[in-house]
Amino acid sequence: MTDVDEKIRDIVSVELQIDHARVTSSALLTELGMDSVSALNILFAVEETFGFTQIDAAEVAQIKTIADLERIVAQMFSKPRGPAAMER
């Protein structure tokens, strides 16, 4: 598990107020107690923690498990960020 994965799991466990040990790669977010409000709070926390401006709505719709969230965050790191990205 990477540091990024660990931070994601921290965010989820804090937002959903659950034991960190329950937040595994295969865990379904809805089974952990995520609803639409907590989903938004998790996404806002992920964006703030990693400095993303906005995670694509189509990608958000694909998030069902912790592994899905980790994959999307990893993809966000590979996208251009900052002023140069805005000019494209």
Backbone as a ProteinNet text record, in pm:
[ID]
protein_1_A
[PRIMARY]
MTDVDEKIRDIVSVELQIDHARVTSSALLTELGMDSVSALNILFAVEETFGFTQIDAAEVAQIKTIADLERIVAQMFSKPRGPAAMER
[TERTIARY]
84.5	0	89.5	53.1	131.3	85.5	163.7	125	-6.8	-24.2	-147.7	-266.3	-251	-358.3	-391	-287.8	-308.4	-385.8	-351.6	-423.2	-569.3	-593.6	-731.1	-810.1	-750.1	-818.4	-842.2	-747.4	-766.3	-886.9	-894.7	-1005.7	-1139.1	-1145.8	-1270.4	-1308.3	-1211.1	-1243.5	-1288.2	-1226.8	-1266.7	-1405.6	-1427	-1555.8	-1671.2	-1648.4	-1755.6	-1759.5	-1662.8	-1653.7	-1654.1	-1561.4	-1548.4	-1404	-1384.5	-1251.3	-1168.7	-1048.2	-957.9	-938.5	-941.3	-920.1	-1029.5	-1146.3	-1255.7	-1236.3	-1147.9	-1129.1	-1022.7	-1069.1	-980.7	-1005.7	-914.2	-927.2	-1059.4	-1104.4	-1226	-1354.3	-1341.7	-1460.3	-1549.5	-1677.5	-1775.2	-1806.1	-1795.1	-1815.6	-1956.3	-2055.5	-2191.8	-2206.8	-2136.6	-2142.8	-2069.6	-1978.3	-1909.2	-1993.5	-2105.1	-2195.4	-2196	-2131.4	-2127.4	-2263.6	-2307	-2426.2	-2385.2	-2481.2	-2446.8	-2374	-2412.2	-2347.2	-2204.2	-2186	-2050.2	-1962.9	-2022.3	-1945	-1887.2	-1969.6	-1920.6	-1812.4	-1832.6	-1732.8	-1600.8	-1608	-1486.4	-1415.9	-1490.8	-1429.7	-1367.9	-1437.1	-1380.7	-1252	-1251.3	-1131.7	-1017.4	-1047.7	-944.4	-887.8	-976.3	-930	-841.8	-883.3	-806.3	-673.2	-675	-553.8	-447.8	-490.4	-394.1	-380.7	-456.9	-443.6	-508.2	-608.7	-680.8	-786.1	-812.6	-914.1	-1053.3	-1067.4	-1197.9	-1180	-1238.4	-1238.2	-1356.4	-1333.6	-1434	-1558	-1675.3	-1801.2	-1817.8	-1772.9	-1782.6	-1697.4	-1582.3	-1496.4	-1559.2	-1620.6	-1684.9	-1794	-1868	-1976.4	-1925.5	-1797.4	-1738.7	-1690.5	-1687.9	-1631.8	-1731.9	-1697	-1779.3	-1701.2	-1569.7	-1485.3	-1370.4	-1300.1	-1179.8	-1078.8	-1064.3	-970.1	-1005.5	-1134.4	-1177.1	-1132.2	-1151.4	-1111.1	-959.6	-885.6	-739	-692.8	-760.2	-724.6	-748.6	-860.7	-892.6	-795.8	-759.8	-661	-526.9	-486.4	-360.6	-366	-480.7	-496.4	-488.2	-542.3	-537	-393.2	-308.6	-168.2	-97.9	-147.5	-82.8	-131.2	-238.2	-289.7	-212.7	-196.5	-130.3	-211.3	-139.3	-203.9	-137	-205.6	-147.8	-179	-115.7	-144.8	-122.2	-18.4	9	-105.6	-165.3	-276.6	-398.8	-416.3	-530.8	-522.4	-401.3	-382.9	-413	-419	-437	-577.5
-117.2	0	124.2	220	342.8	443.7	549.5	657.7	722	733.2	790.6	702.4	570.6	477.9	490.6	502.6	514.7	642.8	753	879	868	800.3	780.3	702	596.2	513.7	591.8	678.7	765.1	856.6	917.5	1008.1	934.4	816.1	738.8	699.2	651.2	606.6	723.1	839.5	956.7	1003.9	1017.3	1067.8	974.6	844.4	748.5	706.8	758.2	728.7	578	509.9	365.1	329.6	209.3	158.9	150.2	201.4	201.9	61.2	-40.6	-178.8	-226.8	-165.6	-204	-150.2	-53.2	13.4	-62.6	-165.3	-248.6	-220.1	-263.4	-238.2	-286.4	-401.8	-460.2	-413	-332.1	-287	-200	-234.9	-152.5	-30.9	85.7	208.3	216.1	169	172.8	80	-32.3	-123.8	-67.2	26.5	93.5	207.6	237.9	341	469.6	470.9	592.7	620.6	746.1	793	910.4	976	1082.6	1198.9	1232.8	1343.8	1306.7	1188.8	1148.7	1127.1	1085.5	1069.8	1204	1308	1441.9	1487.9	1464.2	1503.9	1430.7	1302.6	1225.4	1283	1311.4	1367	1503.7	1588.9	1720	1704.3	1611.6	1588.4	1534.3	1445.7	1392	1504.6	1587	1698.9	1794.1	1825.5	1917.3	1855.9	1730.9	1663.9	1654.7	1622.4	1598.8	1715.9	1822.6	1942	1932.4	1846.3	1837.4	1946.8	1999.1	2102.7	2043.5	1934.5	1870.6	1732.5	1633.7	1498.3	1488.7	1433.3	1422.9	1345.8	1398.8	1336.8	1195.4	1170.7	1035.7	937.6	983.5	898.1	873.9	975.6	963.1	856.4	851.8	754.5	610.5	590.6	456.6	409.1	495	460.1	377	250.7	159.4	105.4	89.3	31.7	126.6	94.5	170.2	162.1	44.9	27.5	119.7	137.7	229.8	372	413.6	548	564.1	463.3	467.4	475.2	401.7	402.5	540.5	600.6	732.3	838.4	830.8	925.5	905.9	781.6	754.9	813.3	801.5	859.3	1011.4	1070.7	1216.2	1265.5	1187.3	1225.8	1223.9	1143.7	1135.4	1244.1	1315.7	1424.2	1552	1637	1766.1	1850.7	1921.3	2009.8	2145.4	2243.3	2376.1	2461.8	2579.9	2676.1	2620.7	2540	2484.9	2395.6	2322.5	2234.6	2315.9	2433.3	2517.8	2573.9	2587.3	2645.5	2546.9	2419.3	2317	2310.2
0	0	0	-82.5	-92.2	13.4	28.6	120	75.7	-56.6	-110.3	-72	-90.1	-52.8	95.7	176.6	321.4	355.1	287.6	311.7	269.2	156.9	110.2	214.2	264.9	365.4	494.7	529.3	646.5	626.7	508.9	477.9	489.4	429.4	431	573.5	650.2	786.2	874.3	857.2	935.7	893.3	763.5	714.7	750.7	739.9	768.2	914.8	991.8	1135	1160.5	1091.1	1106.2	1138.2	1186.7	1218	1089.7	1095.1	979.7	922.8	1006.9	962.5	867.1	871.9	781.1	640.3	624.1	495.5	415.8	343.6	261.9	114.6	28.8	-115	-172.3	-126.7	-183.7	-115.6	-11.8	61.9	-26.5	-29.4	-99.7	-12.7	-71.3	4.7	63.6	-9.7	43.5	163.8	162.9	277	398.6	374	484.3	541.2	473.4	523.2	443.2	326.8	247.1	184.6	196.5	127.7	38.8	-22.9	-117.4	-50.6	70.5	141.3	179.2	236.5	275.2	152.2	39.4	-84.5	-127.9	-122.7	-157.6	-61	66.7	166	144.6	109.8	81.8	-40	-146.2	-267.3	-241.2	-166.3	-133.3	-52.9	41.3	123.2	38.7	-55.5	-145.4	-231.2	-288.2	-370.6	-290.2	-170	-85.8	-43.3	-3.4	44.1	-64.2	-186.5	-294	-390.6	-369.5	-451.8	-588.4	-602.7	-729.5	-732.3	-851.4	-861.3	-873.2	-946.7	-957.7	-1018.4	-954.1	-1008.3	-1103.5	-1221.9	-1327	-1279.3	-1310.1	-1266.4	-1320.9	-1443.6	-1500.7	-1421.3	-1374.4	-1292.8	-1156	-1100.4	-969.6	-974.9	-1084.3	-1098.5	-1096.6	-1127.5	-1131	-994.2	-896.3	-765.4	-685.8	-667.3	-587.2	-467.4	-485.1	-380.5	-347.8	-241.6	-205.2	-319	-380.1	-491.2	-607.7	-636.3	-742.1	-710.5	-587.4	-545.8	-555.9	-512.4	-520.6	-666.1	-755.2	-897.6	-958.1	-927.1	-982.4	-931.3	-804.6	-751	-820.8	-843.1	-914.4	-1055.3	-1122.6	-1256.2	-1251.4	-1147.1	-1133.8	-1121.9	-1055.8	-1043.8	-1178.9	-1272.9	-1403.7	-1499.2	-1461.4	-1545.3	-1516.7	-1619.8	-1596.5	-1498.8	-1410.6	-1313.2	-1318.1	-1264.7	-1254.3	-1374.9	-1384	-1490.7	-1630.4	-1650.3	-1783	-1828.4	-1737.3	-1771.5	-1813	-1756	-1787.4	-1929	-1983.5	-2115.6	-2226.2	-2195.2	-2299.2	-2347.8
[MASK]
++++++++++++++++++++++++++++++++++++++++++++++++++++++++++++++++++++++++++++++++++++++++

